[in-house]
Amino acid sequence: MRILVTGAAGFIGSHFVRRLLADAYSGWEGAQVTALDKLTYAGNRDNLPGTHERLVFVRGDVCDRGLMRELVPGHDAVVHFAAETHVDRSLEGAGDFFRTNVLGTQTLLDAVLDSGVDRVVHVSTDEVYGSITEGSWTEEWPLAPNSPYAASKAGSDLVARAYWRTHGVDLSVTRCSNNYGPYQHPEKLIPLFVTNLLEGRRVPLYGDGGNVREWLHVDDHCRGIHLVLNQGRAGEIYNIGGGNERTNLAITEQLLELTCSDAAAIQRVADRKAHDLRYSIDETKIREELGYAPLIGFEQGLADTVAWYRDNPDWWKAAKHGTDRAVA
């Protein structure tokens, strides 16, 4: 069995690859893994094993049509993580987001179509739904993205659906809630705040901190993706959530406690443009159809994540170098 993982040196993609190589996913034991990543600022080769007999690393761009046509043939499945993902960066320059997320998905799926790959999972986000004041989104909820990032991911979802509907590609889409865990780039909220606090710096909290996000450990997310890869139905969307809704202020307070910091470390900053108030997804479908359930409790998962950053300063200091613009 051979599987191609795009965006494989990023936070979630690299976790999925490491678990594949550890034979953690039934049906893929012993699989040969091709890990594709462009190695932008968010892709880190150190997130993957330096050498492994079942791993081939390819540095490349999903928008490179020639490379995709050369690379994709011979694989049994593709799991497509490759994307630009940071909302703040999309507010400053949306071009890379639409290029990678929309055109990259189309280029990859053209190669899939030409090569006859058996199975594709397209990994997306709950942010395509917009914001919800009460209740939770089902997979049938209309798309209403509010940031250039979310709009580019919604566009990529529609490209994926079109290749299933028009060409019969055996493809499913997953939409996850906010992920956290080790190896996450320190521009994201939890690792940004943890690393700032470990450095004795203040943490920039948007507005009143009342925005609500649902949190999902990266390992639970990747287990859900594996279930969809193995058992998901073609043309279907599967929400993957953690069921842990927290305000940004509540998360900040937990991180202060875990790093032995005090409230003076909080720096209130102007709110983000079009900042979505609340995310919440209904994961009934993946639970009932595929038997999914998150296994990592949020309190323990967050404590373990803080401990990982405390124990791995060389990794996050290297990743954080040059990201002060995002911090500010």
C-alpha positions as CSV (number, residue, x, y, z in Angstrom):
1,M,0.0,0.0,0.0
2,R,1.2,3.5,-0.8
3,I,-0.2,6.7,0.5
4,L,0.5,10.3,-0.5
5,V,0.2,12.9,2.2
6,T,0.3,16.6,1.1
7,G,1.3,19.3,3.6
8,A,3.1,16.5,5.4
9,A,5.6,18.6,7.3
10,G,3.0,20.9,8.8
11,F,1.4,20.5,12.3
12,I,-1.5,18.1,11.5
13,G,0.0,16.4,8.4
14,S,3.2,15.5,10.2
15,H,1.3,14.0,13.1
16,F,-0.7,11.9,10.6
17,V,2.5,10.7,8.9
18,R,4.2,9.9,12.2
19,R,1.2,7.8,13.3
20,L,1.2,6.1,9.9
21,L,4.8,5.1,10.3
22,A,4.1,3.8,13.8
23,D,1.4,1.5,12.3
24,A,-1.3,3.2,14.4
25,Y,-3.9,3.0,11.7
26,S,-5.6,-0.2,10.8
27,G,-5.5,-1.2,7.2
28,W,-2.4,0.9,6.6
29,E,0.2,-1.1,8.6
30,G,3.4,-1.3,6.7
31,A,2.3,1.4,4.2
32,Q,4.8,3.3,2.1
33,V,4.4,7.0,2.7
34,T,5.2,9.8,0.3
35,A,5.3,13.1,2.3
36,L,5.0,16.2,0.1
37,D,5.6,19.7,1.5
38,K,6.7,23.0,0.1
39,L,8.5,23.8,3.3
40,T,7.1,27.3,3.7
41,Y,7.6,29.0,7.1
42,A,4.9,26.6,8.5
43,G,6.3,23.4,7.1
44,N,9.2,22.0,9.1
45,R,11.2,19.0,7.9
46,D,12.2,18.3,11.6
47,N,8.5,17.4,12.2
48,L,9.2,14.1,10.4
49,P,11.7,11.4,10.9
50,G,15.0,12.1,9.4
51,T,15.1,8.7,7.7
52,H,12.6,5.9,7.7
53,E,12.6,2.9,5.4
54,R,8.9,3.5,4.5
55,L,9.1,7.3,4.1
56,V,10.0,9.3,1.0
57,F,10.0,13.0,1.5
58,V,9.4,15.3,-1.5
59,R,9.8,19.0,-1.3
60,G,7.3,20.5,-3.7
61,D,4.2,22.6,-4.4
62,V,0.7,21.2,-5.0
63,C,0.3,23.9,-7.5
64,D,3.1,22.4,-9.6
65,R,1.2,20.6,-12.3
66,G,4.2,18.7,-13.7
67,L,5.3,17.5,-10.3
68,M,1.8,16.4,-9.4
69,R,1.4,14.4,-12.6
70,E,4.8,12.7,-11.9
71,L,4.3,12.1,-8.2
72,V,0.6,11.0,-7.8
73,P,0.6,7.8,-10.0
74,G,1.1,4.6,-8.1
75,H,-0.5,5.7,-4.8
76,D,-3.5,3.9,-3.4
77,A,-4.8,7.0,-1.5
78,V,-4.1,10.7,-1.0
79,V,-4.7,12.7,2.2
80,H,-4.7,16.4,1.3
81,F,-3.6,18.6,4.2
82,A,-1.6,21.2,2.2
83,A,-3.0,24.6,2.7
84,E,-2.2,28.1,3.9
85,T,-4.1,28.3,7.2
86,H,-3.3,31.4,9.3
87,V,-6.3,33.9,9.4
88,D,-4.2,36.9,10.3
89,R,-1.8,36.4,7.3
90,S,-4.8,36.0,5.0
91,L,-6.0,39.5,6.1
92,E,-2.7,41.0,5.0
93,G,-2.3,39.1,1.7
94,A,-5.0,36.7,0.4
95,G,-3.3,35.7,-2.9
96,D,-1.2,32.8,-1.5
97,F,-4.3,31.4,0.2
98,F,-6.4,31.2,-2.9
99,R,-3.5,30.0,-5.0
100,T,-2.5,27.1,-2.7
101,N,-5.9,26.2,-1.2
102,V,-8.1,26.5,-4.4
103,L,-5.8,26.1,-7.3
104,G,-3.5,23.6,-5.5
105,T,-6.5,21.4,-4.7
106,Q,-7.6,21.6,-8.4
107,T,-4.1,20.7,-9.6
108,L,-3.8,17.8,-7.2
109,L,-7.2,16.4,-8.2
110,D,-6.4,16.7,-11.9
111,A,-3.4,14.4,-11.2
112,V,-5.6,12.1,-9.1
113,L,-8.1,11.9,-11.9
114,D,-5.5,11.2,-14.6
115,S,-3.7,8.5,-12.5
116,G,-6.7,6.7,-11.2
117,V,-5.9,6.9,-7.4
118,D,-8.5,4.9,-5.5
119,R,-9.3,7.2,-2.5
120,V,-8.9,10.8,-1.5
121,V,-9.6,12.6,1.8
122,H,-9.6,16.4,1.6
123,V,-9.0,18.0,5.0
124,S,-10.9,21.2,5.6
125,T,-12.0,23.4,8.6
126,D,-15.2,24.4,10.4
127,E,-14.3,28.0,9.6
128,V,-16.0,27.6,6.2
129,Y,-19.4,27.7,8.0
130,G,-18.8,31.3,9.3
131,S,-20.0,32.0,12.9
132,I,-22.9,30.6,14.9
133,T,-24.5,32.2,17.9
134,E,-26.2,29.1,19.2
135,G,-26.5,25.5,18.4
136,S,-23.9,23.6,16.2
137,W,-23.2,23.2,12.5
138,T,-24.2,20.0,10.7
139,E,-22.5,19.0,7.5
140,E,-25.6,20.4,5.6
141,W,-25.1,23.9,6.9
142,P,-24.6,26.5,4.2
143,L,-21.1,27.9,3.7
144,A,-20.6,31.5,4.9
145,P,-16.9,32.1,5.3
146,N,-15.9,35.5,6.8
147,S,-12.1,35.7,6.2
148,P,-10.1,35.2,3.1
149,Y,-8.6,32.1,4.6
150,A,-12.0,30.6,5.3
151,A,-13.2,31.6,1.8
152,S,-10.2,29.9,0.2
153,K,-10.9,26.7,2.2
154,A,-14.6,26.9,1.2
155,G,-13.5,27.2,-2.4
156,S,-11.3,24.1,-2.1
157,D,-14.2,22.2,-0.6
158,L,-16.3,23.0,-3.6
159,V,-13.5,22.0,-6.0
160,A,-13.3,18.7,-4.2
161,R,-17.1,18.2,-4.4
162,A,-17.0,19.0,-8.1
163,Y,-14.4,16.3,-8.9
164,W,-16.5,13.8,-7.0
165,R,-19.7,14.8,-8.7
166,T,-18.4,15.4,-12.2
167,H,-15.6,12.8,-12.5
168,G,-16.6,10.2,-9.9
169,V,-13.5,10.6,-7.7
170,D,-13.8,8.6,-4.5
171,L,-13.4,11.5,-2.3
172,S,-14.6,12.6,1.2
173,V,-14.2,16.0,3.0
174,T,-13.4,16.4,6.7
175,R,-14.1,19.6,8.6
176,C,-12.4,19.9,12.0
177,S,-12.6,22.3,14.9
178,N,-9.5,24.1,16.3
179,N,-6.6,21.8,16.8
180,Y,-3.9,21.9,19.4
181,G,-1.0,19.7,20.4
182,P,2.8,19.3,20.0
183,Y,4.6,20.6,16.9
184,Q,2.0,23.4,16.2
185,H,3.6,26.5,14.7
186,P,3.8,29.3,17.3
187,E,1.7,31.7,15.3
188,K,-1.4,29.9,16.5
189,L,-3.1,30.9,19.7
190,I,-2.1,28.1,22.1
191,P,1.5,27.7,21.1
192,L,1.9,31.5,20.7
193,F,0.7,32.2,24.2
194,V,2.6,29.3,25.7
195,T,5.9,30.2,24.1
196,N,5.4,33.9,25.0
197,L,4.8,33.0,28.6
198,L,7.8,30.7,28.7
199,E,9.9,33.6,27.4
200,G,8.4,35.9,30.0
201,R,6.6,37.9,27.4
202,R,3.0,39.2,27.4
203,V,0.2,37.5,25.4
204,P,-1.9,39.5,22.9
205,L,-5.6,38.7,23.6
206,Y,-8.0,40.0,20.9
207,G,-10.8,42.3,22.2
208,D,-12.5,41.1,25.4
209,G,-11.5,37.5,24.8
210,G,-15.1,36.4,24.5
211,N,-14.7,34.6,21.2
212,V,-15.6,30.9,21.5
213,R,-13.7,28.1,19.8
214,E,-14.2,24.3,20.0
215,W,-10.9,22.5,20.7
216,L,-9.7,19.1,19.4
217,H,-6.4,17.4,20.1
218,V,-4.4,16.7,16.9
219,D,-4.3,13.0,17.7
220,D,-8.1,12.7,17.9
221,H,-8.4,14.7,14.6
222,C,-6.0,12.3,12.8
223,R,-7.8,9.3,14.1
224,G,-11.0,10.8,12.7
225,I,-9.3,11.3,9.3
226,H,-8.2,7.7,9.3
227,L,-11.7,6.5,9.9
228,V,-13.0,8.6,7.0
229,L,-10.1,7.4,4.8
230,N,-11.1,3.8,5.5
231,Q,-14.9,3.9,5.8
232,G,-16.1,7.3,4.7
233,R,-18.6,7.5,1.8
234,A,-17.7,9.2,-1.5
235,G,-19.0,12.7,-1.8
236,E,-19.7,13.0,1.9
237,I,-18.6,15.6,4.4
238,Y,-17.6,14.6,8.0
239,N,-17.3,17.1,10.9
240,I,-14.6,16.1,13.4
241,G,-14.9,17.9,16.7
242,G,-13.6,17.7,20.3
243,G,-16.7,19.0,22.1
244,N,-14.6,21.4,24.1
245,E,-15.9,24.9,23.8
246,R,-13.9,27.6,25.5
247,T,-13.6,31.4,25.2
248,N,-10.2,32.7,24.3
249,L,-10.1,34.3,27.7
250,A,-10.7,31.0,29.4
251,I,-7.9,29.4,27.4
252,T,-5.6,32.2,28.3
253,E,-6.4,31.8,32.0
254,Q,-5.6,28.1,31.8
255,L,-2.3,28.8,30.1
256,L,-1.4,31.3,32.7
257,E,-2.0,28.7,35.4
258,L,-0.1,26.0,33.6
259,T,3.0,28.3,33.1
260,C,2.8,29.8,36.6
261,S,2.1,33.2,35.1
262,D,-0.2,35.9,36.3
263,A,-2.9,38.1,34.7
264,A,-0.5,41.0,34.2
265,A,0.9,39.0,31.3
266,I,-2.4,39.6,29.3
267,Q,-2.1,42.4,26.8
268,R,-5.4,43.5,25.3
269,V,-5.2,44.2,21.6
270,A,-7.6,45.5,19.0
271,D,-9.9,42.8,17.8
272,R,-9.3,41.1,14.5
273,K,-11.3,42.3,11.4
274,A,-14.5,40.3,11.0
275,H,-13.6,38.1,14.0
276,D,-16.0,35.2,14.1
277,L,-17.7,35.1,17.5
278,R,-18.3,31.3,18.0
279,Y,-17.6,28.0,16.3
280,S,-19.4,24.8,17.2
281,I,-19.8,21.7,15.1
282,D,-22.2,18.8,15.3
283,E,-20.2,15.5,14.9
284,T,-23.1,13.1,15.2
285,K,-22.6,11.9,11.6
286,I,-19.0,10.6,12.1
287,R,-19.9,9.2,15.5
288,E,-22.9,7.2,14.3
289,E,-21.5,6.2,10.9
290,L,-17.9,5.5,11.7
291,G,-17.7,5.0,15.4
292,Y,-15.6,8.1,16.1
293,A,-15.1,9.5,19.6
294,P,-12.4,11.8,20.9
295,L,-10.2,10.1,23.5
296,I,-8.0,12.9,24.9
297,G,-9.6,15.0,27.6
298,F,-9.0,18.7,27.1
299,E,-7.5,19.5,30.5
300,Q,-4.9,16.7,30.2
301,G,-4.3,17.4,26.6
302,L,-3.6,21.0,27.2
303,A,-1.3,20.3,30.2
304,D,0.6,17.8,28.0
305,T,0.9,20.3,25.2
306,V,2.3,23.0,27.5
307,A,4.8,20.4,28.9
308,W,5.9,19.5,25.3
309,Y,6.7,23.2,24.6
310,R,8.5,23.5,27.9
311,D,10.6,20.4,27.1
312,N,11.3,21.4,23.4
313,P,12.6,25.0,23.4
314,D,15.0,24.3,20.5
315,W,12.1,23.3,18.2
316,W,9.8,26.2,19.0
317,K,12.5,28.9,19.1
318,A,13.6,27.9,15.7
319,A,10.0,27.8,14.4
320,K,9.2,31.2,16.1
321,H,12.3,32.9,14.6
322,G,11.1,35.7,12.3
323,T,7.4,35.5,13.4
324,D,7.4,38.6,15.6
325,R,5.2,40.3,13.0
326,A,2.5,37.7,13.8
327,V,3.0,38.2,17.6
328,A,2.6,42.0,17.3
